[in-house]
C-alpha cells in the first residue's frame, strides 16, 4: 500500500446516502472508492451518512474509527 496520503480528506456527505470508503488507497477519487481495489484483496467500506455535513475521512489507512479520521496519521 502506498503512503501517498498522510492526512484526512474532507468530504461533504448527505444524510441517508451510502458512501464507499476506499481501503486499498489506489482510488483516483480518494477517499471514496472508484473500483481500483479490484486488483487487490481489499474491498471498500460502505457507510451511511447520519447527517448532511462535512466529515473527515481517513486516507492513511491507520484509523481505529473507519471510515473517519482519528488522528492516527500524526503518530
URCOR-V985813 format. One record per backbone hydrogen bond with DSSP energy under -1.0 kcal/mol. CO is the residue of the C=O (numbers start at 1). NH is the residue of the N-H. If there is no record, write none. Layout:
CO	NH
CO	NH
//
This chain:
9	57
11	55
13	53
14	17
17	49
19	47
20	33
21	45
29	32
31	22
35	38
36	39
37	40
45	21
47	19
49	16
53	13
55	11
56	69
57	9
65	68
67	58
71	74
72	75
//
